[in-house]
Amino acid sequence: MNSSTSDLESAYSACRQLARRHYENFPVASLLVPRDKRDALAAIYAFARSADDFADEPGVEGRLEKLADWRRRLYQCAEGESDQATFLALGDTIRRYRLSVDNLDNLLRAFEADVTVNRHQNFESLLQYSTCSANPVGRLMLELFGHRDPELFALSDNICTALQLTNFW
């Protein structure tokens, strides 16, 4: 589906509003981020924040189905097939900055684990969870800024895993 410039501007505006109003203290689209990347960061955040909210809803019923639908929409938007605000903006961001859809999909895997895993049985399980929960965020930020070096990804993974483990502790 081709969207108009005004549709895309409205979609990014909706993502920025979600980022501003949410309770998280994550500094989304802060003034420290170059202006040309702020909308992209807001789109990534809106995608992840909404999916995380699905995973955190009370009761188990429907949460995995909502995440599965979010995954379906992710792959559709990467192909330019969306008219929902978050995915319209995210699809544009994916294409404009050549973001890896795998990193976004891994975030969904982590949110699915939030629904299905009550307690990690060992340290390896925590590290595996970080591979899907924290590490993709660092990788997406590197990609957003044009970096795709495996060495930088490895360094980012180390930092993001440490931050995830710190959050758990």
Secondary structure, DSSP 8 states (H G I E B T S, - for coil): ----HHHHHHHHHHHHHHHHHSS----TT-TTS-HHHHHHHHHHHHHHHHHHHHHHSSSSTTHHHHHHHHHHHHHHHHTT---SHHHHHHHHHHHHHT--HHHHHHHHHHHHHHHH-SS--SHHHHHHHHHHHTHHHHHHHHHHTT---HHHHHHHHHHHHHHHHHHH-
